[in-house]
Amino acid sequence: MSALRALALLAALGCAQTSGAHKGVHAGAPLAEPDFVPPAPGSYTLHRIMAAPDGKVLGTDGRPQSLSRFTRDQITLLGFIYTTCADPEGCPLAYRVFDALKDAIAAAPKLHGKVRFVTLSFDPARDSPEVMRQYAGSRAVEKKGGLRWYFLTTASARELMPLVEGFGQDVRVTYDRSGARRKRELSHVLKVFLIDRQGDVREIYTSTFLYPRLVLNDIETLLLEEAGERHGAAILK
Amino acid sequence: MNHNSLVRIVGVLTATCLAFTHAVRADETCNSPYISKLIKGQEDYVYVWTLGVDGMGDGFDKLVTVDVNPKSKSYGKVLHSVSTGTRAEAHHMGFTDDRRQLWAGGLSENRIWVFDIATDPAQPKLVKTIGDLGDKSGYLGPHTYYALPGRMLVQALSNTRDKGGVTGMVLYSNQGKYLASYAMPTGGGGDGYGYDLAVNPKKNVLLTSSFTGYANYMRPLGDLIKDGEAMKKFGNTMVVWDLKAVKPVKTLAVPGAPLEIRWSLNPKHNWAITATALTSKLWLVRQDAKGDWQAKEVGTIGDPAKIPLPVDISITRDGKGLWVNTFMDGKTRYFDLARPETPRQTYEKVTGKQVNMISQSWDGKRVYITSSLLANWDKGGADNEQFLRGFAWNGKDLTQAFEVDFAREKLGRAHHMKLGSKALRSAAAGG
């Protein structure tokens, strides 16, 4: 069964280090496994928390597009990052979880073509399309049986902030006064958004429970829900 | 968003030379672990959710902002208040996970008032009233407002059908959209009652406690305690839920109305503690060697025969200390929790003629206490003090630093508190 294969692969990946163009940033301790038995896919409900906001974004080719182009018609896992983020519990954790999930999904044929990843920068001044292309490395290239992972940014804060606020993603400035000079810092709490085919946010993960196993269960839950709706529609015909 | 705000935001983003992410696992001692902004330094404000009193000021429930920064010229003074225009037994409140909004409600009806505390933390603004809780869920008396990512889980105390204690939880989006209801279990030892809720994400556990229904909590306390049948209608359980699925897993017998639930914030701990109002006991909830969740009575608060009525607890950030307020004797007690299986009282002080809620700063050096329990349960005459008192705690003694007399200020009955900070002004608001 493909889901079991995916879970087995996730277990193996839990001990794997991330490699790639940004190894220094993305590498870290092995991904943790949850300290509990997650509920089985389909045994719980993922509520429609809110509609994913829309706005203009830039792909790695620099072409402006609507974010909704990347949040509809497939199940989407979206996370905000900035490429200079160094906190192992922040953006790099999301990157590593996405990496693990990408391989797990590649090993599960029934998930092929049904899931995409979106990594969106909230530092447009630094993270140009070119920087995002470098950050993505080979991950932005779709391999056979894999999924598309889009690395997006925005032209400026004017385009970014409605998206940040629409998702409820915190960004704020803090001041580090520990050194001789006061330093401004950009602070946020890691959030990753699971979005269904209709563009509704169905789960919001924080670092306290961003486990690949849980995300995969949630993706399967959405697919089971879709299958149930199709079955119901077929009966009504 | 205006142009100036955008310019500031651009400045904020572009001026950032060193960018850090702060993954937050806990808030200043008693909030949801999903709340994103800690106040680790000096708090600037205490928000007090205040019950209206007929003939006192406008007589309505209100959110009162008090300046608690000792460096401020208005230290210990009321800065602002927002009236709801009604009196609905104002009780508890809670932040959304982004700490931009404060949800507050009353126990005598089903409205939830949503205050914006991000645009100007010194002057909260009422931005929304949610009024569909009763119609959607059949529950009554929203009590606990607990942040989940992008959502608020609300624990009710009663129901609209018979106004008894059988109740449930209601899930809303942060935008105020009703999402789901969850009944407190009535089978398998469950009594269906509810009071507080608190989560442990690491263990995927949601823990709930139990109190009583509208028919009891809206009744004068003197009448209630003489009614033997009514006194049987209090919760005697806590429930362990699968947090992800929001499904009950196990009902724990905790007799005597277990109220506030505090998980230890120490990352190495996986236990929670509560106090029972009627039996005056401390109970510990933790996993046994087999991984099963168990509740165990671990301590006594005052003399239970005198019914001191423990009404609120506040755990220190390291999980090694616990404040307990007892309403009847007006005492604030400190328990050493270094060994949570055997809490040991090390300090007590009368902090008012009646005391209810207790909150502490992240560093534990400042402690805030309010006076009101419920409109019909507060004491009468000279004992009916209504206040917010701020204390300094040096590890050995509480020293009162300021007092706001809520009766003299014609505000009402001071109940639940949350802390605020100027630093939490939202960037989008120009900060």
Interface residues (C-beta under 8 A of the other chain):
Chain A: P34 D35 F36 P38 P39 S43 Y44 T45 H47 R48 I49 M50 Y82 T84 C85 A86 D87 E89 G90 C91 L93 F122 D123 P124 A125 S156 A157 R158 L160 M161 P162 E165 G168 D170 V171 R172 V173 T174 D176 K183 R184 E185 L186 S187 H188 V189 L190 K191 V201 E203 I204 Y205 T206 S207 T208 F209 L214
Chain B: M1 L6 I9 V10 V12 L13 T14 A15 T16 C17 L18 A19 F20 T21 H22 A23 V24 R25 P33 Y34 S36 K37 D97 D98 P149 G150 R151 L171 S173 N174 Q175 K177 L179 A180 P201 K202 K203 N204 V205 D242 K244 A245 V246 K247 A423 S426 A427 A428 G431
